[in-house]
Amino acid sequence: QVQVQESGGGSVQVGGSLTLSCAVSPYMYASYGIGWFRQAPGKEREFVAVIRWRTGLTLYADSVKGRFTISRDVPGERVNLRMNTLEYEDTAVYYCAVDRNTDNYRPPRREARSFEDWGRGTQVTVSS
C-alpha cells in the first residue's frame, strides 16, 4: 500500500521557521491530494494545508494562512511545508496524509476522513 513518511520536525523559538517534508511511496499518483494535519496534546486533530499533486492547487487553514507554504517537488515525489513566524500554538505532532481520490470538480478536501494513508507524525515544538 501507500507509505507516508514525515521528516523535519524539531524545536524552534517563537517567530522562527521550520520546513517539514513528506515522502510518499511507491508512487505519487496525479489524483492524490497531499495534506498536513496536526494534533496538540488534549486537542483534536486539525487540518493545516493540502496540495493537489496534479495541479499544485493549495488550501490552507485560516490559522496558518500567510505563514505556512505547502509545495510539491514533482521529480522527488515529495511535499514540503514551510512554516514561518511560528507561534506557540503551532506546537503539535504534524502528520502527512494522502487523499487518494481528490475531486478536481471541487475544492481540495480538508476532512481527515478523506485521507486514507497517514504517516506516523513528526513533533514540532515552539517555545519562547
C-alpha positions in Angstrom: 0.0 0.0 0.0 0.9 3.7 0.1 3.7 4.6 2.5 3.9 8.1 4.0 6.9 9.4 5.9 7.3 12.9 7.5 10.6 14.5 8.4 12.0 17.8 9.5 10.4 18.2 12.9 12.2 19.8 15.8 12.3 22.6 18.3 12.2 26.3 17.3 11.7 29.6 19.1 8.6 31.7 18.6 9.0 33.7 15.4 11.3 31.1 13.9 10.9 28.9 10.8 10.9 25.2 10.1 10.4 23.1 7.0 8.7 19.7 7.1 8.9 17.2 4.3 6.6 14.3 3.3 7.7 11.4 1.2 5.1 9.2 -0.5 5.9 5.8 -1.9 5.9 3.8 -4.0 4.3 6.2 -6.5 2.8 9.7 -6.3 -0.4 9.5 -8.5 -1.7 12.6 -10.2 -5.1 12.0 -8.5 -3.6 12.4 -5.0 -4.1 15.2 -2.6 -1.3 15.5 0.0 -2.4 17.1 3.3 -0.8 18.2 6.5 -2.6 17.8 9.8 -1.6 18.5 13.3 -2.6 17.4 16.8 -1.6 19.0 20.1 -1.9 17.2 23.4 -5.5 17.3 24.6 -6.7 18.8 21.3 -8.5 17.4 18.3 -6.6 16.7 15.1 -6.9 19.7 12.8 -6.3 20.4 9.2 -3.3 22.6 8.2 -2.9 22.6 4.5 -3.4 20.4 1.4 -2.0 20.4 -2.2 -3.2 18.7 -5.3 -0.4 16.7 -6.9 -1.7 17.2 -10.4 -2.2 20.9 -10.5 -0.5 22.3 -7.4 -3.7 23.9 -6.2 -3.5 24.6 -2.4 -5.8 25.2 0.5 -4.8 26.4 4.0 -6.4 26.6 7.4 -7.1 30.2 8.5 -4.7 29.7 11.4 -1.7 29.3 9.2 -2.6 31.3 6.1 0.1 33.7 5.2 2.7 32.0 7.4 2.9 28.4 6.0 3.5 27.4 2.4 2.8 24.0 1.1 4.6 23.0 -2.1 5.4 19.9 -4.2 8.7 18.6 -5.6 7.5 16.6 -8.6 10.7 14.8 -9.6 11.3 13.9 -5.9 7.7 12.9 -5.3 7.7 14.9 -2.1 5.6 17.6 -0.5 7.1 20.3 1.7 5.6 22.5 4.4 7.5 25.7 5.0 6.4 27.2 8.4 7.3 30.8 9.1 6.6 33.1 12.0 5.9 30.1 14.2 3.7 30.6 17.3 3.4 28.7 20.5 0.0 27.4 19.3 1.7 25.7 16.3 3.3 23.2 18.7 1.9 19.8 17.8 2.6 16.5 16.1 2.4 17.1 12.4 1.0 14.4 10.1 1.2 14.0 6.4 -1.7 12.2 4.7 -2.8 11.1 1.3 -6.2 11.7 -0.2 -6.2 9.1 -3.0 -9.3 10.4 -4.8 -9.2 14.1 -4.8 -12.1 15.6 -6.8 -11.0 18.1 -9.4 -14.5 19.4 -9.7 -14.5 20.6 -6.1 -12.0 22.5 -3.9 -9.4 20.3 -2.2 -10.7 18.3 0.7 -9.7 19.1 4.2 -11.6 16.5 6.2 -9.3 13.9 7.9 -11.8 11.1 6.9 -11.0 11.8 3.2 -7.4 10.8 3.7 -6.6 7.1 3.5 -2.9 6.9 4.2 -1.1 8.6 7.1 2.4 9.0 8.3 3.4 8.4 11.9 3.9 12.1 12.6 6.8 14.4 13.4 7.0 16.6 16.5 7.2 20.4 16.2 7.8 22.3 19.4 7.7 26.1 19.5 9.0 27.7 22.7 9.6 31.3 23.9 
